[in-house]
Every structure is written in C-alpha cells, then in structure tokens.
Amino acid sequence: MTNKIISIEDLKSPELTLLVRKEEDANELKISFSTTKTVVVDENRVRIGFQATIGDEKSWIYCRVRLTALAHMDNFADEKEDEQYMLNQSVGLLYPYIRTAVSTLFTTAGLKPLILPVVPTAYFESGKKAD
C-alpha cells in the first residue's frame, strides 16, 4: 500500500459520562480503549468512533469519553484494506483529543487530574480493546 494522507473533519464534541460513587481511593483504575465500526459515508470518507473507559462497575469512579469524526482519504482504492488503514490512523489522530477531554473532565469535577499516557498509534488495533 502506498502512503496515504488521512485528514479528520467534522470532529464532534466528545460525549462525556462521569459517575463518582464514593470518595477517591488509591486503587488503580482500569483504563480501556475501543474503536467503533467504521461507516463508509462515500468513496473517500468514513465515520469513525473512539472511546476511553476509566473504571468499571466496582471502582469508585466510572468515566467514558467517546469521540466521533469523519476521516477523509484521497485515493480510496481497496475498500476493506483502506477502511482498516483509515481506522488505525484515525485512532492516532483522535487519541490526543481523548487525553485532553479526560484530563479536563477530572479537573473540572474537582478530582485529582488523570493524565493518560502518550501511546503510539500501533498500540491500537481495530475492533479490539487495549488495556
């Protein structure tokens, strides 16, 4: 596959969910990431989604930040291969927005700031959770 340029357009405001069940504790929080199925909009664009989930039903906090955007790529040739390529690359482009939203949400809620680590794009695989 030749190098292709991906651009993100129509980045929607993040959907935020925050539930604080009790006082903060020192237990480590589980953090997971997932992607949604891409939806082909037209010959060069797909709608993508990416979310981070922090905590679970047993932890002191539950937080979910979900972003959706339109990814555009010129020279969209092989639908299945290019769709996968767009999803993988788009996750890398959306991740900094997820990091910012999580940090801002925790700080605005008066909680200890949570800064997600910088993660290389290759860490994320389409349709799979990465812990």
N, C-alpha and C positions, 0 to 999 in steps of 0.2 A: 504494500500500500504506500502510495506517495504521501508526503507530508501534506496535511490539510489544515486549514485555519478554521478554528471554531470561534464564533462570537456569541455572546449572550445578549439577548434583547428581551424586553418585556419582563424584567425581573420583578416578581410580585413581592409585596410586603410579606415578611415572614408570619406564619401562623404560630402563635405562641401559646403554650399551655404550661402553667406553673401551679403546682399543688404542694403546699408545705403542710405536713401532717403534725409535726411536733418540733421541738427545738432541735437545732442543728446538733448532730453528733459527729464523732470522729471517725466513724466507719467509712470505708472507702465507697464511693459511689460507682455503680456500674454505668459505663457510657457506651452506647452502641450507635452505629450509623447504618442507614439503609437508603437505597435508591428505590424509586418507583419505576414502573414500566414506562418506557418512552412511548409517546403517542405521536405518530407521524402526522404533521399538520399539512405539509405539502412536500414537493420534491426536494427542498433544501432545508426544511426546518422540522424540528421535533420538540414537543413539550416534555420537559424533564422535571423530576422532583427529587429532593434530597432532604433527609431529616436526621437530626441527632436526638437521641433519647437519653436522659440522665436520670438515674434511679429506677426504681420499679415499685411494685405494689407493697413491698416490705420495707423500703427505705424511708427515711424521714422526709424525703422530697421526691417529687416526680416532675420532670420538665421535658417538654418536647418542643423542638423548634423545627418547622418544616418550611422549605422554600420551593417555589416552582419558577421556572423560567422557560423561555423559548431559546433553543440553541439553533444557530444557523451555520451551515457549512456549504461552501461552494463546491462544485464538482461531486455532488452526491451521486455515487455510481451504484455500488452494490448495497442494496437496502439493508440486509441483515448485518453485514460487516460494518457499514458506515454508521448504522444505528448504534451498534455496540461501541464503536470508536467515539462517537459523539457523546454517549452517556459517560464513558470513562473520563474523557477530557473535561466534560462539563462539571463533573463532580469536583474536580480540582479547581475549577473556576468558582464554584458556589461555596466551597468549604470556608473560605475566609469570611463570607457573609454569615455563615452559621456560627463561626467562632465569635464574631462581633455581637451577634444577637444574643448568644448565651451569656457572654460576659456582661452585656448591658442589662439583660433581664435580671440576673442575680444581683448586680449592684443596685439597680433601681428598686428592687424589692427589699433592700436593706440587708441582704445576705452577704456572706463572705464571697468576694469575687471568684468566679470559676473561669479560668483561662484554659481553653482546650489547647492541646499541643499542636504544633505545626506538623502536618503529616504529608508525606509525598503522595502524589496522585496515584501511584501504582499500588498504594495500600488498599484502595477501594476497588472492589470487584462488583460488577453489575449484578443486582438482584440478591446479593449476599450481605449478611451483617458482618461488620468488622468491630470487634470489641477491643 
